[in-house]
Amino acid sequence: MATTIRTTDLDFDNIKSRLKTFFQSKSEFSDYDFEASGLSNILDVLAYNTHINGLIANFALNESFLNTAQLRSSVVSHAEILGYVPRSKTASKAVVKLSLSNSAVDRPSRITLPSNWTFTTEIDDQSYTFQTREAYVAADDGTGTYNFLTSSGSDEIILTEGIEKTKTFLVGDTGDQQVYVIPDITIDTTTLIVKVYEATTSSDFVTYSNINTAIRINPDSRHYSIKEVPNGYYEIIFGDGSTLGQAPVSGNKVEITYLSSNGADANAGDTFTSNNFLTVGASDYPISVTTVAESSGGSDKEGIESIRSNAPSLFASQQRMVTAEDYKAQILSKYSEYLIDAVSWGGEENVPPIYGRAYVSLRFVENTTEETKQVVKNDIVNNLSKNLSVMGIDTVFADPINTYLELITTFNFDPDQTNITPRTAENDVLGVIRDYFVVNLARYGTVFRRSNILTEIDRLTPAILNSRMDVRLQQRFTPVVNEIRNYKISFPVPLQLPNKETYTLTSSKFTFNGIRCTFRNKLNSSVIQIIDVLGNLIASNIGSYDAETGVVDIIGTNIENFEGDNIKISVVPFNQSTVRPLRNYLLTYDPTRSTARAIIDRQRVSTAVTL
């Protein structure tokens, strides 16, 4: 019999049962009928109290660690200890061209469009406000047309979504604890402008900058830090007069301006209308808006799992850029509103090796303009690499390279075990494959494992008895037509060695010497040939592939035309079970060259009949 109360879980009924067992081990209650007595109610209270206390202790313990915390406030607090500030809502941005027509005889040579000029767009019957963040100047082109330009001379102007708001604080006595909380969960912290005035009536101010942008701090520096507080608001924190340089003093006025944003809801706006006329002289003129790139880049607050992943990486980098992970952590932390993902590798890992370089590949959010991409890259070089990286190491950017997977799937299918047709099962299998890529292979460094995806397929329905999959990799290149050129196509993994039975390399169709042809390697050889659609040999040797390095060389070939936007080179990888891309290669599913086929396999089921 039990002499102590043993509890190993938080289940109410189990706790009550163990309490009964404990009491029944005592001679006073050995024959006691607990269910028919008032003592049962007391046991309910004791079990309930134990149950609640156990849950509270379990929750409290879980919330004490970054890896197990479930509440956002707990995860944010742990990230703060590591020096990581989670991303707030991010305003969507659009790129437009702005112009004004003035046919008056007495017109100015230059006009100015003030900052915070607002525009409206409709998305799904919802109106959103965008605005300029600086003033733009336009010059008369001689015909009365004024095209507004940025300070760098570009006619592509960025509109940022959101409503500008201002929060003002008065600095109290030095002995009081100053708290500057912005009561707005829709704030985009990247748009913060912090101004400190000498007094409430003063027009002179100094601007404080975010500590994350600081390279070095001295007694004259003026910085602020920002953190998310438990209720979802954001608090501005100044130094004590020495820690972060100068700090506001008693009697100062702190004015904080920011944009209140709708985040991702404002993406995909493509038609913008100015909310006001611009006054030139004594007349009002409409502003013409031409959309260059629809609004994009808006996002909601950084999710819990993203914080959980990024905070340790940034902490490990220790405000330096030495290792490849340091580059990734610093870049993703400071430019998260522009980027989906990033990867870095040293020049010694590059193909071919080039020492003295750090390579970085960035994946920007959808619809980011080329001008914005270049601004981000320049800022990484000028404000990060030059100050945080090792001397003599140059930062070089490399574009992402898509490696497409062609998956030929076959599965045994028993129609007697389901009410769906084989065709429906084939579509469902293709859907599982597509979803698997979206969830598991949408980032740099992810690995394709054939067994994992086949497991997902096998448990789709009991009617799928077993499955198999043939894997091919595909790279694409766009040839220069009607010119003799050499082409080098690189795959991220070793390729299958030549053999006598199957072709390792094939391609999509193109025109060569007036004939529709494809590339194909010679059986039992790495030599690449050109054949027509009937399989006749057209050119016996136009290059080769290196199975070990994954490099395909096509030499001295004049391609006259090709189907689609490019030529697709498909190869069989050396290891079809595991495809592990390196560097800036991304694994992408090609649904147009992937198939799923059901093979009917009716199981013999024996039924016992009782007479």
Buried (B, 14 or more C-beta within 10 A) or exposed (E): EEEEBEBEEBEBEBBBEBBBEBBBBEEEBEEBEBEEEEBEEEBEEBBEEBBEEBEEEEBEEBBEEBEEBEEBBBBBBBBBEBBBBBBBBBBBBBBBBBBBEBEEEEBBEEBEBEEEBBBBBEBEEEEBBBBBBEEBEBBBEEEEBBBBBBEEEEBBBBBBBBBBBEBEBBBEEEEEEBEBEBEBBBBBBBBBBBBBBBEEEEEEBEEBBBBEEBEEBEEEBBBBBBBBBEEBBBEBBBBEEEEBBBBBEEBBBBBBBBBBBBBBBBBBBEEBEBEEEBEBEEEEBEBBBEBBBBBBBBBBBBBBEBBBEBBBBBBEBEBBBBBBBBBBBBBBBBBBBBBBBBBBBBBEEBEEEEEEBBBBBBBBBEBBBEBBBEBBBEBBBEEBBBEBBEEEBBBBBBEBBBBBBBBBBBBBBBBEBBEBEBEEBBEBBBEBBEEBBEEBBBEBBBEBBBEEBBEBBBEBBEBBBEBEBEBBBBBBBEBEEEEEBEBEBBBBBBBBEBEEEEBBBBBBBBBBEEBBBBBBBBBEBBBBBBBBEEEEEBBEEBBBBBBEEBBBBBBEBBBBEBEEEBBBBBBBBBEBEBBBBEBBBBBBBBEEBBBBEBEEBEEEEEEEEEE
